[in-house]
Amino acid sequence: MSTTEIPQGGLPSMPGLRSFGTGHVLRDFDLKVIVQISGCERGARRLLRGEPLSAADVGPLTMANHAAHHMGYLPLFELGGKVPSIAPGVEAVLREQLEKPGRGQQI
């Protein structure tokens, strides 16, 4: 099996996933990449403001979690319950990333 193939039934297992709550050299860059490729900025901003999400917001959040997993991180968002939320330890880092100059509207 090549490194790009996903085993039948789900995501490949990746031991030692890192948390975005733990600072390291590439964390901010990796988070920026995940937000950009998933298109989850709108949904993440709505979660940070405590607003309800639309159905269109959930797909990008799912994609962000998928991208985070493949980059060696724990999920950014808790999507298993009735109401999606930001994963523990991620809110401050996500808020900081989305409030950087040049990122459009402030949260």
VOZA-722441 format. One record per residue (C-alpha): residue number from 1; residue in three letters; x, y, z. Coordinates in nm, 3 decimals, decimal comma. Example, Ala and Ser with C-alpha at 12.3 -4.5 7.8 and 13.67 -1.06 7.14 Angstrom:
# VOZA-722441
[site 1 Ala [1,230 -0,450 0,780]]
[site 2 Ser [1,367 -0,106 0,714]]
# end
This chain:
# VOZA-722441
[site 1 Met [0,000 0,000 0,000]]
[site 2 Ser [0,139 0,342 -0,091]]
[site 3 Thr [0,141 0,633 0,152]]
[site 4 Thr [-0,148 0,801 -0,030]]
[site 5 Glu [-0,388 0,508 -0,009]]
[site 6 Ile [-0,643 0,496 0,271]]
[site 7 Pro [-0,726 0,151 0,403]]
[site 8 Gln [-1,083 0,036 0,348]]
[site 9 Gly [-1,304 0,148 0,633]]
[site 10 Gly [-1,148 0,478 0,729]]
[site 11 Leu [-0,844 0,683 0,798]]
[site 12 Pro [-0,500 0,531 0,845]]
[site 13 Ser [-0,388 0,513 1,204]]
[site 14 Met [-0,127 0,767 1,302]]
[site 15 Pro [0,027 0,718 1,644]]
[site 16 Gly [0,144 1,021 1,835]]
[site 17 Leu [-0,089 1,287 1,695]]
[site 18 Arg [0,001 1,636 1,816]]
[site 19 Ser [-0,235 1,891 1,966]]
[site 20 Phe [-0,263 2,244 1,832]]
[site 21 Gly [-0,266 2,355 2,197]]
[site 22 Thr [0,101 2,259 2,222]]
[site 23 Gly [0,336 2,512 2,068]]
[site 24 His [0,596 2,399 1,815]]
[site 25 Val [0,777 2,548 1,520]]
[site 26 Leu [0,534 2,458 1,239]]
[site 27 Arg [0,205 2,480 1,430]]
[site 28 Asp [0,092 2,819 1,300]]
[site 29 Phe [0,192 2,740 0,943]]
[site 30 Asp [0,019 2,402 0,954]]
[site 31 Leu [-0,298 2,558 1,096]]
[site 32 Lys [-0,297 2,823 0,823]]
[site 33 Val [-0,264 2,552 0,557]]
[site 34 Ile [-0,548 2,348 0,709]]
[site 35 Val [-0,781 2,650 0,725]]
[site 36 Gln [-0,699 2,743 0,365]]
[site 37 Ile [-0,738 2,399 0,207]]
[site 38 Ser [-1,054 2,308 0,400]]
[site 39 Gly [-1,232 2,641 0,362]]
[site 40 Cys [-1,339 2,620 0,727]]
[site 41 Glu [-1,272 2,984 0,816]]
[site 42 Arg [-1,639 3,088 0,810]]
[site 43 Gly [-1,751 2,797 1,028]]
[site 44 Ala [-1,460 2,843 1,267]]
[site 45 Arg [-1,538 3,214 1,306]]
[site 46 Arg [-1,903 3,134 1,375]]
[site 47 Leu [-1,803 2,881 1,643]]
[site 48 Leu [-1,566 3,131 1,802]]
[site 49 Arg [-1,847 3,388 1,818]]
[site 50 Gly [-2,090 3,132 1,962]]
[site 51 Glu [-2,318 3,144 1,658]]
[site 52 Pro [-2,507 2,841 1,527]]
[site 53 Leu [-2,368 2,670 1,219]]
[site 54 Ser [-2,548 2,609 0,894]]
[site 55 Ala [-2,531 2,274 0,719]]
[site 56 Ala [-2,286 2,431 0,473]]
[site 57 Asp [-2,040 2,503 0,757]]
[site 58 Val [-2,009 2,144 0,879]]
[site 59 Gly [-1,848 2,000 0,563]]
[site 60 Pro [-1,545 2,233 0,574]]
[site 61 Leu [-1,500 2,162 0,947]]
[site 62 Thr [-1,499 1,790 0,869]]
[site 63 Met [-1,243 1,852 0,594]]
[site 64 Ala [-1,028 2,051 0,839]]
[site 65 Asn [-1,029 1,759 1,084]]
[site 66 His [-0,938 1,521 0,802]]
[site 67 Ala [-0,649 1,746 0,688]]
[site 68 Ala [-0,530 1,788 1,048]]
[site 69 His [-0,524 1,411 1,093]]
[site 70 His [-0,315 1,362 0,780]]
[site 71 Met [-0,074 1,632 0,896]]
[site 72 Gly [-0,028 1,454 1,230]]
[site 73 Tyr [-0,265 1,656 1,451]]
[site 74 Leu [-0,561 1,586 1,671]]
[site 75 Pro [-0,896 1,719 1,540]]
[site 76 Leu [-0,965 2,092 1,549]]
[site 77 Phe [-1,339 2,049 1,591]]
[site 78 Glu [-1,568 1,820 1,791]]
[site 79 Leu [-1,828 1,705 1,539]]
[site 80 Gly [-1,964 1,387 1,697]]
[site 81 Gly [-2,234 1,545 1,913]]
[site 82 Lys [-2,549 1,737 1,828]]
[site 83 Val [-2,377 2,075 1,836]]
[site 84 Pro [-2,031 2,111 1,676]]
[site 85 Ser [-1,767 2,281 1,889]]
[site 86 Ile [-1,399 2,365 1,891]]
[site 87 Ala [-1,180 2,088 2,031]]
[site 88 Pro [-1,026 2,143 2,375]]
[site 89 Gly [-0,705 2,344 2,365]]
[site 90 Val [-0,762 2,474 2,012]]
[site 91 Glu [-0,973 2,787 2,068]]
[site 92 Ala [-0,690 3,027 2,161]]
[site 93 Val [-0,468 2,912 1,874]]
[site 94 Leu [-0,752 2,928 1,623]]
[site 95 Arg [-0,860 3,272 1,747]]
[site 96 Glu [-0,502 3,398 1,719]]
[site 97 Gln [-0,467 3,262 1,364]]
[site 98 Leu [-0,796 3,410 1,243]]
[site 99 Glu [-0,727 3,751 1,401]]
[site 100 Lys [-0,387 3,803 1,235]]
[site 101 Pro [-0,365 4,114 1,015]]
[site 102 Gly [-0,469 4,048 0,658]]
[site 103 Arg [-0,718 3,775 0,752]]
[site 104 Gly [-1,028 3,987 0,681]]
[site 105 Gln [-1,287 4,061 0,946]]
[site 106 Gln [-1,202 4,028 1,311]]
[site 107 Ile [-1,386 3,776 1,525]]
# end
